[in-house]
Amino acid sequence: MSILTFVKNKIRQRINPPLHSPDYEAASRFLGSAYGGWPLLETTQRGAILFSFGLGEDITFDLAAIDKFGVSVFGFDPTPKSAGWIKRQQLPKAFNFHQVGIADFDGSAEFFPPENDKHVSFSATPSNSTSVPIKAEVLRLSTLIERIGVGTPDVLKMDIEGFEYAVIADVLSKSDIRPKQLLVEFHHGMYGIEIYRTIEAVDQIKKAGYRLFFVSSVGREYGFVFGP
């Protein structure tokens, strides 16, 4: 992490402190870059299935999860810029890429490009009034599980730029789909998303039997574990 990024994060923490704090202690290991990294529980078993939604141009977490824990990664990103970048990489056999997104329905969805052309993350809402969206295929998690045929993922990671709220509600509506680890980046304060939506989503996740073991220093990345 650069000094500039560190300072920016500290200022952001002062102005907008995290909405939540972990309420459960669990040994975890942070994997990947400062920008694209996530924690994985030390109890993650070799051969676990990781569904990773929203890859952008940073798969350091996914590759580290393969290297350190021997997981099988199924990576998903429907946007052409990310898909093009992924296809140019030398990937291990344990990394399986699918150019499709996740939503609370099966079909196609609009994805709006970032305001800065140098950025890669497309979002659920426009960054400005002139944004022209693309359309891309999206599927429900239940549909993807059935299509891929590997069962419910042990780890579900989502960095999906505003789509997470509807997806969480849809996933939790299926009582037979409970990934052991749920990693989510929330986007309150961005794209016109209000804070209460994250508060409600976290409440829903906890009521479904998850415990919060990780909140990043900037208060957006959350790690949940299912069960007692």
QUIZIZI-V755373 format. One record per helix or strand. SS is the DSSP state (@ for helix, = for strand). FROM is the first residue (numbers start at 1). LEN is the number of residues. If there is no record, write none. Layout:
SS_FROM_LEN ; SS_FROM_LEN
//
This chain:
@_3_13 ; =_28_4 ; =_38_4 ; =_49_5 ; @_60_10 ; =_72_5 ; @_80_8 ; =_95_4 ; =_101_2 ; =_107_6 ; =_123_1 ; =_134_6 ; @_141_8 ; =_155_4 ; @_164_9 ; =_181_5 ; @_195_13 ; =_210_6 ; =_221_6
//
